[in-house]
Amino acid sequence: TNKLLHSTSQGLKQLTIKHTMLTPCFPSEMSKRILEYDWSKTELGKLSNWTPSLTTSISFMLNTPLPMCISYGTHSHTLLFNDALSLSLPLPSNQLASSFLSIF
């Protein structure tokens, strides 16, 4: 199981997620795209095999209103980002899973 933190008006609430699937607390365009993307062709590998630390980091990124991105991998620097970042740059959603180094 994975543990995800969800921000509520009463503070942080811990959610238990069965399996290693990423489960965003709030639906958004980028959370949908991340869940539907074929990650098996990237350094991250299949979504179902992601580590708890990676899914927790991505869940935090998706659930924050602040612009955030994650660059993952020792070679590819695969880019994941939230809706706030795609609106503030603006960064097209088709840049998901591109190399961080090729964009920034």
Backbone bond lengths (Angstrom), bond angles and torsions (degrees), N, CA, C in turn:
res aa  C-N    CA-C-N  psi(-1)  N-CA   C-N-CA  omega(-1)  CA-C   N-CA-C  phi
1 T - - - 1.460 - - 1.515 110.29 -
2 N 1.316 115.89 154.34 1.458 122.76 175.65 1.506 108.92 -110.73
3 K 1.293 116.66 151.04 1.451 122.43 174.69 1.524 107.49 -111.49
4 L 1.321 116.65 126.28 1.452 121.55 177.64 1.510 108.86 -118.42
5 L 1.302 117.47 145.23 1.454 121.40 176.19 1.499 108.88 -99.64
6 H 1.315 115.45 133.72 1.456 123.08 -179.17 1.518 108.10 -122.75
7 S 1.316 116.91 126.79 1.456 121.27 -179.16 1.524 109.84 -80.81
8 T 1.318 116.55 126.92 1.460 122.20 176.73 1.516 108.33 -125.90
9 S 1.319 116.30 173.15 1.465 119.60 178.44 1.524 111.08 -65.82
10 Q 1.330 117.88 -20.10 1.465 121.67 178.23 1.530 112.30 -92.79
11 G 1.319 117.46 3.13 1.458 120.76 -179.12 1.519 109.94 117.99
12 L 1.326 116.59 -155.37 1.458 120.93 -178.48 1.520 110.27 -88.12
13 K 1.300 116.31 134.48 1.455 122.87 178.58 1.518 107.25 -116.89
14 Q 1.323 116.67 131.93 1.456 119.63 -179.52 1.527 109.42 -88.68
15 L 1.318 115.89 130.98 1.460 122.30 178.37 1.517 108.26 -112.27
16 T 1.300 117.16 138.16 1.458 121.44 176.23 1.517 108.35 -101.05
17 I 1.303 116.25 126.10 1.453 122.39 -179.10 1.519 108.20 -112.62
18 K 1.327 117.13 125.84 1.458 121.01 176.60 1.519 108.62 -75.04
19 H 1.308 116.26 147.93 1.463 124.54 -177.35 1.533 108.84 69.12
20 T 1.282 117.48 -165.72 1.462 120.91 179.45 1.516 110.55 -111.41
21 M 1.327 117.33 21.38 1.461 120.73 -179.26 1.523 110.75 -74.74
22 L 1.286 114.66 141.37 1.451 122.31 175.83 1.523 108.51 -75.93
23 T 1.316 117.28 127.88 1.461 121.13 179.36 1.519 108.92 -129.12
24 P 1.323 118.24 101.27 1.459 120.02 178.89 1.523 110.98 -69.38
25 C 1.309 116.05 146.16 1.466 121.15 179.39 1.517 111.85 -76.22
26 F 1.316 116.27 -30.89 1.457 121.21 -178.38 1.519 108.82 -124.14
27 P 1.328 117.88 126.74 1.464 118.53 178.51 1.528 110.91 -66.64
28 S 1.314 115.83 140.09 1.458 120.83 178.79 1.521 107.61 -154.02
29 E 1.315 115.74 167.26 1.457 120.62 179.09 1.529 111.15 -59.95
30 M 1.325 117.13 -46.60 1.461 119.41 -176.50 1.524 112.07 -72.01
31 S 1.322 118.40 -35.07 1.466 118.47 177.12 1.525 109.88 -64.23
32 K 1.317 117.03 -38.92 1.463 121.19 176.94 1.525 110.41 -63.29
33 R 1.325 116.73 -46.23 1.467 120.29 -179.26 1.529 111.36 -64.17
34 I 1.333 117.31 -39.64 1.465 120.84 179.23 1.524 110.37 -65.03
35 L 1.319 117.42 -42.22 1.466 120.56 -179.86 1.526 112.24 -68.19
36 E 1.329 117.69 -31.19 1.460 121.40 -176.54 1.533 113.90 -91.25
37 Y 1.322 118.31 -14.61 1.461 122.15 -175.07 1.535 110.82 -69.09
38 D 1.328 117.47 146.37 1.463 122.37 175.91 1.526 108.97 -86.09
39 W 1.318 116.17 90.25 1.465 122.19 -175.82 1.530 112.11 -77.76
40 S 1.317 117.56 -10.10 1.469 119.84 -178.03 1.530 111.99 -63.52
41 K 1.327 116.85 -19.53 1.472 121.21 179.26 1.524 112.34 -89.07
42 T 1.324 117.43 4.24 1.459 121.92 -179.05 1.527 110.07 -116.69
43 E 1.314 115.27 173.92 1.461 121.07 178.14 1.536 111.85 -65.32
44 L 1.321 117.30 -21.70 1.457 120.34 179.10 1.520 112.54 -70.49
45 G 1.320 117.21 -27.93 1.462 120.89 -179.05 1.520 111.51 77.20
46 K 1.329 116.10 -174.47 1.457 121.55 -177.24 1.531 111.18 -58.41
47 L 1.314 115.72 139.50 1.468 122.02 -179.81 1.524 111.30 -54.66
48 S 1.313 117.20 -38.97 1.471 120.69 -178.10 1.526 112.65 -67.23
49 N 1.337 117.89 -14.41 1.462 121.76 179.78 1.529 113.59 -101.93
50 W 1.324 117.28 2.21 1.462 119.57 -179.38 1.516 110.66 -64.17
51 T 1.313 115.29 145.67 1.469 120.90 -179.38 1.528 110.47 -72.62
52 P 1.319 116.64 156.15 1.466 119.41 176.22 1.534 112.77 -57.41
53 S 1.327 117.88 -36.34 1.468 119.53 -179.51 1.533 110.98 -67.25
54 L 1.325 117.43 -36.89 1.464 120.37 178.43 1.525 110.74 -69.26
55 T 1.335 117.92 -46.76 1.465 119.76 -179.28 1.525 111.43 -65.29
56 T 1.314 117.25 -35.43 1.468 120.00 177.16 1.521 110.79 -66.14
57 S 1.327 117.27 -43.26 1.467 121.17 178.71 1.530 111.10 -62.79
58 I 1.322 116.74 -43.58 1.463 120.57 -179.75 1.523 110.66 -67.98
59 S 1.321 116.99 -40.35 1.470 120.07 177.27 1.520 111.15 -61.70
60 F 1.330 116.35 -42.62 1.471 120.02 176.82 1.523 110.14 -60.07
61 M 1.327 116.70 -46.00 1.461 121.79 -179.73 1.530 110.67 -60.08
62 L 1.330 117.51 -44.81 1.458 120.77 -177.69 1.525 112.80 -69.54
63 N 1.319 117.03 -28.65 1.460 120.74 -174.75 1.521 114.42 -94.34
64 T 1.318 117.33 0.85 1.458 119.63 177.42 1.530 110.04 -96.41
65 P 1.324 116.98 144.72 1.469 119.29 177.29 1.529 112.98 -78.75
66 L 1.327 116.99 -7.90 1.463 121.30 -179.08 1.523 111.25 -83.71
67 P 1.319 118.32 146.28 1.472 120.48 176.55 1.529 110.20 -63.51
68 M 1.329 116.35 124.09 1.467 121.36 -179.29 1.512 110.43 -143.95
69 C 1.325 114.64 152.87 1.464 120.40 171.29 1.516 108.54 -142.53
70 I 1.318 114.47 162.03 1.459 122.25 175.13 1.519 106.41 -128.13
71 S 1.319 115.50 131.07 1.455 121.69 173.79 1.525 106.03 -110.07
72 Y 1.331 116.96 116.50 1.454 120.60 -171.84 1.525 110.81 -120.94
73 G 1.298 114.88 139.57 1.463 121.04 174.72 1.509 111.85 113.57
74 T 1.302 115.11 145.72 1.462 120.18 -178.68 1.521 112.36 -79.61
75 H 1.333 117.17 -25.18 1.456 120.44 -177.85 1.522 112.86 -111.69
76 S 1.323 115.58 -45.90 1.468 118.91 -172.14 1.522 113.98 -88.04
77 H 1.329 117.93 -24.70 1.467 121.70 -176.36 1.531 109.88 50.81
78 T 1.339 115.27 52.65 1.466 122.18 -177.49 1.520 110.13 -60.44
79 L 1.321 115.91 130.76 1.466 122.14 -174.53 1.520 111.73 -95.90
80 L 1.334 115.30 129.03 1.458 123.69 169.53 1.516 106.33 -125.06
81 F 1.318 117.60 142.89 1.463 119.53 -178.88 1.516 110.63 -151.20
82 N 1.324 115.30 163.74 1.462 120.24 -178.36 1.527 111.08 -98.23
83 D 1.332 115.45 173.83 1.461 121.32 -179.09 1.526 111.82 -61.22
84 A 1.318 116.88 -38.05 1.470 120.04 -178.13 1.524 111.42 -61.35
85 L 1.325 117.62 -38.49 1.466 120.07 178.48 1.524 110.81 -69.86
86 S 1.336 116.94 -40.30 1.467 118.75 -179.40 1.521 111.56 -66.26
87 L 1.319 117.38 -25.60 1.466 120.87 177.17 1.524 112.59 -83.70
88 S 1.324 117.01 -31.84 1.462 119.53 -174.75 1.524 113.29 -83.65
89 L 1.339 119.42 -23.95 1.472 119.00 -176.63 1.526 115.40 -81.87
90 P 1.261 127.26 -43.50 1.468 129.48 -21.64 1.521 111.19 -73.86
91 L 1.304 115.02 140.85 1.458 122.70 -178.45 1.525 107.79 -112.86
92 P 1.317 118.91 115.62 1.470 120.25 -178.83 1.521 111.53 -60.20
93 S 1.312 116.72 141.44 1.458 120.68 -178.07 1.524 111.91 -63.70
94 N 1.338 117.99 -19.62 1.462 118.95 178.21 1.532 112.08 -74.06
95 Q 1.317 118.14 -3.56 1.466 121.72 174.69 1.527 111.88 -81.41
96 L 1.330 117.30 -5.56 1.457 121.90 176.41 1.526 109.36 -54.94
97 A 1.303 116.78 132.83 1.468 125.51 179.06 1.531 113.42 73.92
98 S 1.330 117.32 5.72 1.470 119.82 172.86 1.531 108.14 -73.68
99 S 1.299 116.35 168.79 1.448 119.98 175.77 1.527 110.13 -74.94
100 F 1.310 115.58 129.78 1.459 121.31 177.41 1.526 110.06 -54.60
101 L 1.324 116.53 -41.15 1.463 121.21 -176.57 1.529 112.59 -66.65
102 S 1.329 117.44 -28.09 1.462 119.27 179.82 1.528 112.50 -79.05
103 I 1.310 117.34 -18.20 1.468 121.59 -178.79 1.519 111.86 -98.44
104 F 1.323 116.31 -42.98 1.460 120.23 -177.18 1.504 108.50 -107.32
